[in-house]
Amino acid sequence: MGSFSIWHWMIVLAVMLLVFGTGRISTLMGDVAKGVKAFKKGLEDDEPSAAKPVALLADQTAAGAPLKDEACHP
């Protein structure tokens, strides 16, 4: 009772095809695939690059700002 056989899944698939039709299901799956691709692309865009902290550090030292390790004594 806990698991479904292949025949159960075939019946569910046949009912889905009768209710929704093949065109609607393929369109829905295409939209899901586009969403997954957009999500993966968004994750790749959000990854920080290693060059940003170095550029910020170079800008701060060029402006005369003290580094974290340097003691600020008057």
ChimeraX commands (.cxc) that place a marker at each C-alpha (Angstrom):
marker #1 position 0.00,0.00,0.00 radius 0.5
marker #1 position 2.95,2.34,0.62 radius 0.5
marker #1 position 4.39,2.19,-2.89 radius 0.5
marker #1 position 2.82,2.57,-6.29 radius 0.5
marker #1 position 3.48,0.18,-9.14 radius 0.5
marker #1 position 4.19,1.19,-12.70 radius 0.5
marker #1 position 0.52,0.62,-13.57 radius 0.5
marker #1 position -0.61,3.21,-11.04 radius 0.5
marker #1 position 1.73,5.79,-12.56 radius 0.5
marker #1 position 0.56,4.91,-16.09 radius 0.5
marker #1 position -3.05,5.50,-15.08 radius 0.5
marker #1 position -2.17,8.82,-13.43 radius 0.5
marker #1 position -0.28,9.90,-16.55 radius 0.5
marker #1 position -3.20,8.91,-18.81 radius 0.5
marker #1 position -5.67,10.88,-16.67 radius 0.5
marker #1 position -3.37,13.92,-16.72 radius 0.5
marker #1 position -3.11,13.75,-20.50 radius 0.5
marker #1 position -6.89,13.51,-20.84 radius 0.5
marker #1 position -7.54,16.41,-18.48 radius 0.5
marker #1 position -4.80,18.83,-19.54 radius 0.5
marker #1 position -3.87,17.70,-23.04 radius 0.5
marker #1 position -0.36,17.24,-24.43 radius 0.5
marker #1 position 0.12,20.86,-25.51 radius 0.5
marker #1 position -0.64,22.30,-22.12 radius 0.5
marker #1 position 1.66,19.89,-20.28 radius 0.5
marker #1 position 4.56,20.52,-22.67 radius 0.5
marker #1 position 4.10,24.28,-22.30 radius 0.5
marker #1 position 4.07,23.93,-18.52 radius 0.5
marker #1 position 7.25,21.83,-18.55 radius 0.5
marker #1 position 8.93,24.36,-20.84 radius 0.5
marker #1 position 8.06,27.16,-18.42 radius 0.5
marker #1 position 9.44,25.14,-15.52 radius 0.5
marker #1 position 12.70,24.54,-17.44 radius 0.5
marker #1 position 13.04,28.27,-18.19 radius 0.5
marker #1 position 12.51,29.06,-14.52 radius 0.5
marker #1 position 15.20,26.61,-13.45 radius 0.5
marker #1 position 17.65,28.05,-15.98 radius 0.5
marker #1 position 16.93,31.59,-14.82 radius 0.5
marker #1 position 17.41,30.52,-11.19 radius 0.5
marker #1 position 20.79,28.91,-11.95 radius 0.5
marker #1 position 21.89,31.99,-13.90 radius 0.5
marker #1 position 20.88,34.18,-10.96 radius 0.5
marker #1 position 22.96,32.07,-8.61 radius 0.5
marker #1 position 26.00,32.35,-10.88 radius 0.5
marker #1 position 25.61,36.15,-11.08 radius 0.5
marker #1 position 25.49,36.52,-7.29 radius 0.5
marker #1 position 28.81,34.77,-6.63 radius 0.5
marker #1 position 31.40,37.32,-5.51 radius 0.5
marker #1 position 34.58,37.45,-7.53 radius 0.5
marker #1 position 38.01,37.41,-5.92 radius 0.5
marker #1 position 39.00,40.67,-7.64 radius 0.5
marker #1 position 36.51,42.87,-5.77 radius 0.5
marker #1 position 38.14,42.77,-2.30 radius 0.5
marker #1 position 41.58,43.42,-3.80 radius 0.5
marker #1 position 40.27,46.41,-5.74 radius 0.5
marker #1 position 38.62,47.81,-2.62 radius 0.5
marker #1 position 41.79,47.34,-0.62 radius 0.5
marker #1 position 43.84,49.10,-3.31 radius 0.5
marker #1 position 41.38,52.03,-3.38 radius 0.5
marker #1 position 41.51,52.44,0.40 radius 0.5
marker #1 position 45.30,52.39,0.60 radius 0.5
marker #1 position 45.57,54.81,-2.30 radius 0.5
marker #1 position 43.24,57.22,-0.49 radius 0.5
marker #1 position 45.42,57.08,2.61 radius 0.5
marker #1 position 43.02,55.07,4.74 radius 0.5
marker #1 position 44.76,52.89,7.36 radius 0.5
marker #1 position 44.56,49.15,7.05 radius 0.5
marker #1 position 42.91,47.00,9.71 radius 0.5
marker #1 position 46.26,45.73,10.98 radius 0.5
marker #1 position 47.77,49.17,11.34 radius 0.5
marker #1 position 47.35,50.88,14.70 radius 0.5
marker #1 position 45.91,54.38,14.58 radius 0.5
marker #1 position 48.12,56.36,16.97 radius 0.5
marker #1 position 48.00,60.18,16.98 radius 0.5
marker link #1:1,2 radius 0.2
marker link #1:2,3 radius 0.2
marker link #1:3,4 radius 0.2
marker link #1:4,5 radius 0.2
marker link #1:5,6 radius 0.2
marker link #1:6,7 radius 0.2
marker link #1:7,8 radius 0.2
marker link #1:8,9 radius 0.2
marker link #1:9,10 radius 0.2
marker link #1:10,11 radius 0.2
marker link #1:11,12 radius 0.2
marker link #1:12,13 radius 0.2
marker link #1:13,14 radius 0.2
marker link #1:14,15 radius 0.2
marker link #1:15,16 radius 0.2
marker link #1:16,17 radius 0.2
marker link #1:17,18 radius 0.2
marker link #1:18,19 radius 0.2
marker link #1:19,20 radius 0.2
marker link #1:20,21 radius 0.2
marker link #1:21,22 radius 0.2
marker link #1:22,23 radius 0.2
marker link #1:23,24 radius 0.2
marker link #1:24,25 radius 0.2
marker link #1:25,26 radius 0.2
marker link #1:26,27 radius 0.2
marker link #1:27,28 radius 0.2
marker link #1:28,29 radius 0.2
marker link #1:29,30 radius 0.2
marker link #1:30,31 radius 0.2
marker link #1:31,32 radius 0.2
marker link #1:32,33 radius 0.2
marker link #1:33,34 radius 0.2
marker link #1:34,35 radius 0.2
marker link #1:35,36 radius 0.2
marker link #1:36,37 radius 0.2
marker link #1:37,38 radius 0.2
marker link #1:38,39 radius 0.2
marker link #1:39,40 radius 0.2
marker link #1:40,41 radius 0.2
marker link #1:41,42 radius 0.2
marker link #1:42,43 radius 0.2
marker link #1:43,44 radius 0.2
marker link #1:44,45 radius 0.2
marker link #1:45,46 radius 0.2
marker link #1:46,47 radius 0.2
marker link #1:47,48 radius 0.2
marker link #1:48,49 radius 0.2
marker link #1:49,50 radius 0.2
marker link #1:50,51 radius 0.2
marker link #1:51,52 radius 0.2
marker link #1:52,53 radius 0.2
marker link #1:53,54 radius 0.2
marker link #1:54,55 radius 0.2
marker link #1:55,56 radius 0.2
marker link #1:56,57 radius 0.2
marker link #1:57,58 radius 0.2
marker link #1:58,59 radius 0.2
marker link #1:59,60 radius 0.2
marker link #1:60,61 radius 0.2
marker link #1:61,62 radius 0.2
marker link #1:62,63 radius 0.2
marker link #1:63,64 radius 0.2
marker link #1:64,65 radius 0.2
marker link #1:65,66 radius 0.2
marker link #1:66,67 radius 0.2
marker link #1:67,68 radius 0.2
marker link #1:68,69 radius 0.2
marker link #1:69,70 radius 0.2
marker link #1:70,71 radius 0.2
marker link #1:71,72 radius 0.2
marker link #1:72,73 radius 0.2
marker link #1:73,74 radius 0.2
view
